[in-house]
Amino acid sequence: MYKISKDTDGIILLCHDCSHVERINSFNESLGSPRTQAARAMQNHSREKHGAGSLLKPIPKNLRGRGAAVTSGTVAIPRQR
């Protein structure tokens, strides 16, 4: 999806599929972690421009809250080989 690199202006996220760049220092720290904001922006770019989806899948509602060890709202999808 993207790689993290560093240039003279700071840390940047580079799209694997095109020349799109997100610069961490261009995000407002008062809105939360600039790194998280940049990653979210890159994920949105990948989804909108390249059709790349998340590797995480929502937990079905009927399985939530039954004392499962998973505490986030998502579960990883195993990659098929």
C-alpha positions in Angstrom: 0.0 0.0 0.0 2.7 2.5 1.0 6.2 2.8 2.4 7.5 5.1 5.1 10.6 7.2 4.2 12.4 10.2 5.4 13.5 13.3 3.4 14.8 16.7 4.3 11.3 17.9 5.3 10.6 15.0 7.6 8.8 11.7 7.5 6.8 10.9 4.4 4.5 8.1 3.2 4.9 7.0 -0.4 2.3 5.2 -2.4 3.6 1.9 -3.9 1.3 2.3 -7.0 1.8 5.9 -8.0 3.7 9.1 -7.1 1.3 10.1 -4.3 3.0 11.4 -1.1 1.6 12.2 2.3 3.9 14.3 4.6 3.4 13.8 8.3 4.4 17.4 9.2 1.5 18.7 7.0 -1.1 17.4 9.5 -2.5 19.3 12.5 -1.3 17.9 15.7 -4.3 19.3 17.6 -6.5 16.8 15.6 -4.5 13.8 16.9 -1.3 12.0 15.9 0.0 13.4 12.6 1.4 9.9 11.8 -2.0 8.3 12.2 -3.7 11.1 10.2 -1.1 10.6 7.3 -1.6 6.8 7.4 -5.4 7.2 7.3 -5.0 9.7 4.4 -2.8 7.2 2.5 -5.2 4.4 3.1 -8.1 6.5 1.8 -5.9 7.3 -1.3 -5.2 3.7 -1.9 -8.8 2.7 -1.6 -10.1 5.5 -3.8 -7.5 5.5 -6.5 -6.3 1.9 -6.6 -9.2 -0.1 -5.2 -7.0 -1.4 -2.4 -9.0 -2.5 0.6 -8.1 -3.0 4.2 -6.7 -6.4 5.3 -9.0 -6.1 8.3 -12.6 -7.3 8.2 -15.3 -6.2 10.6 -16.4 -8.7 13.3 -20.0 -9.8 12.6 -22.5 -8.2 15.0 -23.7 -11.6 16.2 -20.1 -12.4 17.4 -19.4 -9.2 19.2 -19.5 -8.9 23.0 -19.4 -12.6 23.8 -16.3 -12.5 25.9 -14.0 -13.0 22.9 -10.4 -12.1 23.3 -10.6 -9.6 20.4 -11.2 -6.2 21.8 -11.0 -4.0 18.7 -13.8 -4.0 16.1 -11.8 -5.8 13.5 -10.1 -9.2 12.9 -7.3 -10.0 10.5 -8.1 -11.9 7.4 -5.6 -14.7 6.8 -3.8 -14.4 3.5 -4.3 -17.4 1.2 -1.2 -18.8 -0.4 
